[in-house]
Amino acid sequence: MSATHPVALDDVDRRLLAALVEDGRISVNELATRASVSRATAYSRFERLRRSGVLRGFHADLDPVAIGQPIAAIVLVDVNQGDWPRLRAELVQLPGVQWLALTSGTFDFLLLVRAADMQSLRDLVLLRLQAMKAVRSTQTIFVMDEQHRPPFLDALSEA
């Protein structure tokens, strides 16, 4: 389930979410302790946040190098305007596409692509993407280094 509108969050919700962002595998007992609420409150709030779509799921954070995907690139894609809804579904299914965004400006899509080697990335861009009739042009930007921070920390610290 996805939230269709912003959900009102109070300080307890924000503390619960901040603890979950830090460690999604935390027990309800530990979640209650970190948020300074009872176990029953932590559990009921957790369930409400899940049902409302604020909590969309829990995922493993994999190291791309450790799983054989050391090459990262941002690929910008310009498409024929009428084709973007259909093309979006195709693009996100391409091998190595980790993330896709529909954007404004010169390019219509931004893709974060991971690959095992330069040949795999080349094949994706030159053979797969450029072969799509709706794709007008692409631009590839190599990711030289990455820094990650837990998502939405700033929003969770707002009062």
C-alpha positions as CSV (number, residue, x, y, z in Angstrom):
1,M,0.0,0.0,0.0
2,S,1.2,3.5,-0.8
3,A,0.1,6.7,1.0
4,T,-2.0,8.8,-1.4
5,H,-1.5,11.9,0.7
6,P,0.7,13.1,3.5
7,V,0.1,11.3,6.8
8,A,0.1,13.4,10.0
9,L,3.1,12.4,12.1
10,D,3.6,13.3,15.7
11,D,6.9,13.1,17.7
12,V,6.3,9.5,18.7
13,D,5.8,8.5,15.0
14,R,9.0,10.3,14.1
15,R,11.0,8.6,16.8
16,L,9.6,5.2,15.8
17,L,10.4,5.9,12.1
18,A,13.9,7.2,12.9
19,A,14.7,4.0,14.9
20,L,13.3,1.8,12.0
21,V,15.4,3.8,9.5
22,E,18.5,3.1,11.6
23,D,17.7,-0.6,12.0
24,G,14.7,-2.1,10.1
25,R,15.2,-5.4,12.0
26,I,14.7,-3.9,15.4
27,S,12.3,-5.8,17.8
28,V,9.1,-4.1,19.0
29,N,10.5,-4.1,22.5
30,E,13.6,-2.3,21.4
31,L,11.6,0.0,19.2
32,A,9.5,1.0,22.2
33,T,12.6,1.6,24.3
34,R,14.2,3.8,21.7
35,A,11.0,5.8,21.2
36,S,10.3,6.0,24.9
37,V,6.9,4.5,24.7
38,S,5.2,1.3,25.9
39,R,5.4,-1.9,23.8
40,A,1.7,-1.7,23.1
41,T,2.0,1.9,21.8
42,A,5.0,1.0,19.7
43,Y,3.2,-2.0,18.2
44,S,-0.1,-0.1,17.5
45,R,1.8,2.9,16.0
46,F,3.9,0.6,13.9
47,E,0.8,-1.2,12.5
48,R,-0.9,2.2,11.8
49,L,2.2,3.5,10.0
50,R,2.3,0.3,7.9
51,R,-1.4,0.3,7.1
52,S,-1.3,4.0,6.1
53,G,1.5,3.4,3.6
54,V,4.2,5.4,5.5
55,L,6.1,2.2,6.0
56,R,6.3,0.5,2.6
57,G,8.5,-2.4,3.5
58,F,11.9,-3.6,4.8
59,H,14.8,-4.3,2.5
60,A,18.3,-5.7,2.7
61,D,21.0,-3.2,2.0
62,L,23.4,-5.0,-0.3
63,D,27.0,-3.9,-1.2
64,P,27.0,-3.7,-5.0
65,V,30.8,-4.4,-5.1
66,A,30.4,-7.5,-2.9
67,I,27.7,-8.9,-5.2
68,G,29.6,-8.3,-8.4
69,Q,28.2,-5.0,-9.5
70,P,31.1,-2.5,-9.1
71,I,30.2,-0.2,-12.0
72,A,27.6,2.5,-11.4
73,A,26.3,5.0,-13.8
74,I,23.6,7.6,-14.1
75,V,22.0,7.2,-17.6
76,L,19.8,10.1,-18.8
77,V,17.3,9.2,-21.4
78,D,15.4,11.4,-23.8
79,V,12.3,9.8,-25.3
80,N,9.5,10.7,-27.7
81,Q,6.9,12.4,-25.5
82,G,3.9,10.2,-26.2
83,D,5.9,7.1,-25.4
84,W,7.0,7.7,-21.8
85,P,4.2,5.8,-20.0
86,R,4.9,2.6,-21.9
87,L,8.6,3.1,-21.9
88,R,8.8,3.6,-18.2
89,A,7.6,0.0,-17.6
90,E,10.2,-1.3,-20.1
91,L,13.1,0.7,-18.7
92,V,12.7,-0.3,-15.1
93,Q,12.9,-4.0,-16.2
94,L,16.2,-3.6,-18.0
95,P,19.0,-5.6,-16.4
96,G,21.0,-3.5,-14.0
97,V,18.5,-0.7,-13.6
98,Q,18.3,-0.1,-9.9
99,W,16.3,3.1,-9.8
100,L,14.3,5.1,-12.3
101,A,12.8,8.6,-12.1
102,L,10.6,10.5,-14.6
103,T,12.2,14.0,-14.8
104,S,11.7,17.4,-16.2
105,G,14.1,19.2,-18.4
106,T,16.2,18.0,-21.4
107,F,16.0,14.3,-20.4
108,D,12.8,12.4,-19.5
109,F,14.3,9.7,-17.4
110,L,17.1,9.3,-15.0
111,L,18.3,5.7,-14.4
112,L,20.8,4.5,-11.8
113,V,22.4,1.5,-13.4
114,R,24.8,-1.1,-11.9
115,A,26.9,-3.4,-13.9
116,A,29.5,-6.1,-13.5
117,D,31.8,-4.6,-16.1
118,M,32.1,-2.0,-18.8
119,Q,31.0,-4.4,-21.5
120,S,27.7,-5.0,-19.6
121,L,27.1,-1.3,-19.2
122,R,28.0,-0.7,-22.9
123,D,25.6,-3.4,-24.0
124,L,22.8,-2.0,-21.9
125,V,23.2,1.6,-23.2
126,L,24.2,1.0,-26.8
127,L,22.4,-2.3,-27.6
128,R,19.3,-2.2,-25.4
129,L,18.5,1.4,-24.8
130,Q,19.5,2.8,-28.2
131,A,17.6,0.0,-29.9
132,M,14.3,1.2,-28.5
133,K,12.4,3.2,-31.1
134,A,11.1,5.7,-28.6
135,V,14.6,6.6,-27.2
136,R,15.9,9.7,-28.9
137,S,19.2,10.0,-27.0
138,T,21.0,9.0,-23.9
139,Q,23.8,10.5,-21.8
140,T,25.9,8.3,-19.4
141,I,27.6,9.7,-16.3
142,F,29.9,7.4,-14.4
143,V,29.6,7.4,-10.6
144,M,33.1,7.7,-9.2
145,D,32.2,7.4,-5.5
146,E,29.0,7.2,-3.5
147,Q,27.9,8.3,-0.1
148,H,24.7,7.1,1.4
149,R,22.7,8.4,4.4
150,P,19.5,6.9,5.8
151,P,16.5,8.4,3.9
152,F,14.2,11.1,5.3
153,L,16.3,11.8,8.4
154,D,15.7,15.5,8.0
155,A,11.9,15.1,7.6
156,L,11.9,12.9,10.7
157,S,13.7,15.4,12.9
158,E,11.3,18.3,12.0
159,A,8.8,19.2,14.6
